[in-house]
């Protein structure tokens, strides 16, 4: 039997791949996650005419939970300190934290019929760039607004923003 976190990781990758592909972006899986980057999303050569940056890229750190703590329109997610520190820094490629929220029951995570294959619930994004360093040793609780749904339209808009000013 595969470990639950491994399964969540693979479902997160499938979710991001579907979101990226439907908007004609490519997704590259990073084979060694030493820098808190699990996947990179790459855009077409030019997304908009006024584009300054061609072929925009966004790096993503993927996480998943089946027991989200939702308080006042935010998901309170415990992020490992190493990931937090990597995501707050100044990098050449913009980075986002993506948290896939799954149903509590593992049997409900993915549903398959003759008509569809569905990953239940959805993912949310958070840009941690510029957040203050932490003195914590293990985890940092980050607050992800429920309005930050990681959808195909959201990804497209983020890629256009990166294409224009290389920032999110």
N, C-alpha and C positions, 0 to 999 in steps of 0.2 A: 504494500500500500504506500502510495506517495505521501510525503508530509503535506499537511494542509497549506502551509505557507508557500510551498513550491507550486501547488495547484493554483492558489490565488495569484501568484506571479505570472503564471502562464495565461490565466484568464485575463489579467490586466494587459498583457502584451497583445492578446487577441482583440480586446476592446479597442486599444489605441490603434492597432493595425487597421481595423474596420473603419474607425473614424477618419484616419489619414487617407486610406485608399479611396473612400467615397468622394473625397475632395481632390483626388489626383495628386496627393503627396506620397512620397515614399517614406517608409519607416525602416530604420536600420537598428538591429539589436546590437548593443555593445556587449561583446563577449566577456570582458573583464570589468566589472563595476568597481573600480578603485576610486573613482571621482564622483560618485553619487549620480551617475548617468546610466540609466538602463537602456534607453532608446533615444535615437535622434530622428526628428522629422525634417525632411528636406523638401523644399518647394521647387516649383518650376523655375526656369531661368529668370523670368520677370513676371510678377503678379499684377502689377499696376504700372501704367505709363510713367507716373511720376516717381517710380521706384529709384532709390539710390543704391540699395543693396540688392544685387541679383542673387538668385538661388538661396533664399532665406533658410536658416536652420534654427530649430529649437530643440534643446536637449531636455529630456524628461527623466525624473526620478519617479518610479512607479511604486505605489503601495496599495494595499487592499485591506479592508476590514469588513467583518460581518456583524460587528457590534459597535456601530458608531455612537459616539456621545454627542447628541445634538442639544445645544443650549442656545437660546435666543438667536435663532436663524444662522447658527454656525455649527460646523462639525468641529469638535475638539479632538484633535488627533495627536497621539504621542509619537513624535518623530525621534529616531535616534540622533544623539548629539552630533555624530560624525556627518550624517546627512544634512542636518540643520546647518552646520558650519560650512559645508561645501556649497549649499544652496544660497547662502546669504552673500557670498563673495562676488567680486567683480570678475567676470569671465568673458572671453571673447564671444562666446555663443550664449544667448539668453537661456536660462533654465527655469523649469517649472516643476513643482511637486504635483503629481497626479495621484489622487486617492480614489480608488474604486470602492464603492459601497455595495456590498453584496447582501442578499437575504441572510438571515441568521442560520437557517438550515442549509447545509451543504448540498442537499438533494435539490434545492431550488435555484442554485447558482446559474445553471445552464439548462434551458429547456429545448427539446428537439421534437419536432413533428415533421410530417411530410411537407408542410408548408413553410416552416421557418426554423431557424436556429437562433435562440435568443439568450443573451447574457442579461440576467435580471438586475434591475436597478441601474445606477449610472455612476460616472466618475465626476470628480470635482477637481479644480486646479487652484493653485496658490503660487504667487510669485513672492519669494522670500528675499529677493535681492535688496540689500540695504538694511535689513533687519539688524538689531543690535546683537553682538556676540552674547553667548550664554555662559553662565558659571556652573550650569548643571553638569553632572557627570554622565548620565545615561540617556535621558530623554528630555525633550522640550515639547510642551503642548502648544501646537499651532492651531489657529482658528481659521477655518476655511468657510467663507460665506456660502450658504446654500444656493445663492444666485450664480456662483461660479461653476456652472455646469460645463463639463468638457464635452461639447457636442461638435458635430461637423462644422456648423456655422461659426462656433466660437473658435475652433482651430483655424479656420480660414481667416477670420478677422485678426487673430494673433499673428498669423504668418504675414498678412498684409502689413501690420504694424512693424514687425521685424524687418520686412522688406524696405520700409520707408526710413526707419531710423535705428535699426539694429537693437531695439529695446522693446520690452514688453511693458 
